[in-house]
Amino acid sequence: MSVEERVTRIPLPNGDALILDAEFLGAAGGVTARTGSTWDKEGCPFAMIGGRKWRPEKEGFAWLASRIRRRNPPRRGRKRVSPDQKEIAVPHGDRFD
């Protein structure tokens, strides 16, 4: 077994660690390399070391989490009016019934 096959994490001074791209993509839900390439173009951090793509684990997942979109909360509708309050006086000639 070569050293290249045994190294799966490279510790970084900031406490993060570089992991292989395939491991990152698998942990991110098993997405494809094509999706990973799209993320690269959109700003996901990575480094090429020895011809292999490595990604910072914590920083990469933080970047991914920052892209989560949340729906706008549903608008609150009008207050419901009980049937007792719906009665509206309708004029009949000169008087109201």
N, C-alpha and C positions, 0 to 999 in steps of 0.2 A: 504494500500500500504506500503510495507516494505521499509526501507532505501535503501536496495540493488537494488530495482527496480527503485528508483528515481535518483540515481547517474548514470549519463551517461558520465560525464567528471571529471577527476581528474587533477586539475592544478598542474604543476610542477614548481620548482623554476626558471628554465631557460626560462620561458615564454611559453613553449609548454604545451600540455595537453594530458593525456592518454584518449583514447576513446575505447569503446568496440570493440573487433575484428570484430563482425558482422557489426558494423557501418563503420569501416575502409574498410572492403571488399566491402560493398555496395557503398561507396564513390569512391572506386578504379575501378568502372565500373561494380559492381555487380558480381564480381568473386566468385567462390565457395570456401568453406572451404578447399577443397583439394588443390586448388591453393595457398591459404594462408599457408597451411602446407609446400608446396614446397618453398614458399618465406622464411619461418622460417629457413629451411635447408640452404638456400642460403644467409642468413644473415639479413633478415628484422627484425628490433628490435621489441621486445614484452616483456611483463612482465605478470606473472601469479599472480593475487591478489585475494584471496578468492576463488580459484578454477576457476576463469574466466580469459580469455586472454584479455589483454589490450595492445594497441599499442600507441606509441607517435605519435600524429597527424602530426606535421610538420616534424619531423625526419623520420617518416615512408614514407611520400610522397616524401621527399627529396631522400630517399633510392630508392624508386620506379622510380623517375625521372632520377636517375643516371644510371639506367639500360636501358634507351632508346638507341636503336642503330640507327645510321643514315647511310644511304647508302652512298657509295663513290660517289662523284659527277661524272656524266657521262663524259667519256673522250672526249675531243674535237677532232674531226676528222681532216683530212687534210683540208687545205683551198680548197674551191671550185675554180676550174679553169674555167674561162669563155670560151665559145666555140671558141672565137677569139684566145685565147692563146694555144689552143690544137693542132694547126697545127704544125706538125713537118716535117722538110725537110727529104725526103726519097731519097737516092741516086739512080740515073738511069745511070748506066755506070760510066762515069767520071764526070758527072755534077749533080748538085742539081736542082730540079724543084720546 
